[in-house]
Amino acid sequence: MFVKRQLGMTLIGFLLLLSAGLFVVYIGMRLVPVYIQYYSVTAIMKELGEEPNSSNLSESQIRNNLSRRLSINSVYDVDARDFEIVRSNGVNLILDYEVRKPLIGNVDAVMSFRRVQALD
């Protein structure tokens, strides 16, 4: 006599797989916007670095340009005061910051970013 085995997933297995998938999606929804914002900040720094004679601007002019561009791009985790302007062997714009996002209860995700951009 031929016995046919059932194939497939049980309801409990499906629910476990679904909950694991939803957890990954939730973590992604919390962390991906921070990285998108970081890429916006790096694009702003790159644009400012490629502007002609940007190294001749005063510190307040550089900060005003940064502040305007950050607000246009809706960047909220970084302020123009977070940038360090170093004038030695050319002008470098340094950004070193952390973003802390709550995940579940008292568990937070901490993301650290550092970027150095030379100004022309």
C-alpha positions as CSV (number, residue, x, y, z in Angstrom):
1,M,0.0,0.0,0.0
2,F,1.3,3.5,-0.9
3,V,1.5,6.0,2.0
4,K,1.5,9.7,1.0
5,R,3.3,12.0,3.3
6,Q,2.0,15.5,3.8
7,L,4.3,18.3,2.8
8,G,4.1,21.9,4.1
9,M,4.4,24.0,7.1
10,T,2.4,23.8,10.3
11,L,0.5,26.9,11.6
12,I,3.0,27.3,14.4
13,G,5.9,27.2,12.0
14,F,4.2,29.7,9.8
15,L,3.5,32.1,12.7
16,L,7.1,31.8,13.9
17,L,8.5,32.6,10.4
18,L,6.0,35.4,10.0
19,S,7.0,37.0,13.4
20,A,10.7,36.7,12.5
21,G,10.0,38.4,9.2
22,L,8.0,41.2,10.8
23,F,10.7,41.8,13.4
24,V,13.3,42.2,10.6
25,V,11.0,44.6,8.8
26,Y,10.4,46.6,12.0
27,I,14.1,46.9,12.6
28,G,14.6,48.0,9.0
29,M,11.9,50.6,9.4
30,R,13.7,52.1,12.4
31,L,17.2,52.0,11.0
32,V,17.0,52.7,7.3
33,P,15.8,56.3,7.6
34,V,18.9,57.1,9.7
35,Y,21.2,55.8,6.9
36,I,19.2,57.6,4.3
37,Q,19.7,60.8,6.3
38,Y,23.5,60.1,6.6
39,Y,23.7,59.8,2.8
40,S,22.0,63.1,2.5
41,V,24.5,64.7,4.8
42,T,27.4,63.2,2.9
43,A,25.9,64.5,-0.4
44,I,25.6,68.0,1.2
45,M,29.2,67.9,2.4
46,K,30.4,66.7,-1.1
47,E,28.4,69.5,-2.8
48,L,29.9,72.1,-0.5
49,G,33.4,70.7,-1.0
50,E,33.0,70.9,-4.8
51,E,31.9,74.5,-4.8
52,P,34.6,76.8,-6.2
53,N,36.4,78.9,-3.5
54,S,34.5,77.2,-0.7
55,S,37.8,77.1,1.3
56,N,37.9,80.9,1.2
57,L,34.5,81.2,3.0
58,S,34.5,82.2,6.7
59,E,33.4,79.8,9.3
60,S,30.0,81.5,9.7
61,Q,29.4,81.4,6.0
62,I,30.2,77.7,5.8
63,R,27.8,77.0,8.8
64,N,25.1,79.1,7.2
65,N,25.4,77.2,3.9
66,L,25.3,73.9,5.8
67,S,22.3,75.0,7.9
68,R,20.4,76.0,4.8
69,R,21.2,72.8,3.0
70,L,20.4,70.6,6.0
71,S,16.9,72.3,6.4
72,I,16.2,72.0,2.7
73,N,17.0,68.2,2.8
74,S,15.0,67.7,6.0
75,V,17.9,66.5,8.0
76,Y,17.0,66.7,11.7
77,D,19.6,64.6,13.5
78,V,22.5,66.8,12.4
79,D,22.9,70.6,13.0
80,A,25.4,73.0,11.5
81,R,27.1,73.3,14.9
82,D,27.9,69.6,14.8
83,F,30.4,70.2,12.0
84,E,34.0,70.9,12.8
85,I,35.9,73.1,10.5
86,V,39.7,72.5,10.5
87,R,42.0,74.9,8.7
88,S,45.4,73.2,8.4
89,N,46.8,72.1,5.1
90,G,43.7,73.2,3.4
91,V,40.2,73.3,4.9
92,N,38.5,70.2,6.1
93,L,34.9,69.8,7.2
94,I,34.6,67.0,9.8
95,L,31.3,65.5,11.0
96,D,31.4,62.9,13.8
97,Y,28.0,62.1,15.4
98,E,25.9,59.4,16.9
99,V,22.2,58.7,16.4
100,R,20.3,56.7,19.1
101,K,16.9,55.2,18.1
102,P,14.7,53.3,20.5
103,L,13.8,49.8,19.3
104,I,11.8,47.9,21.9
105,G,11.3,49.0,25.5
106,N,14.7,50.0,26.8
107,V,16.7,48.6,23.9
108,D,18.2,51.2,21.7
109,A,20.2,51.1,18.5
110,V,23.2,53.4,18.4
111,M,24.7,54.3,15.1
112,S,28.0,56.2,14.8
113,F,29.0,58.1,11.7
114,R,32.2,60.0,10.8
115,R,32.9,61.8,7.5
116,V,35.7,64.1,6.5
117,Q,35.4,66.4,3.4
118,A,38.1,68.6,2.0
119,L,36.9,72.0,0.8
120,D,38.2,73.4,-2.6
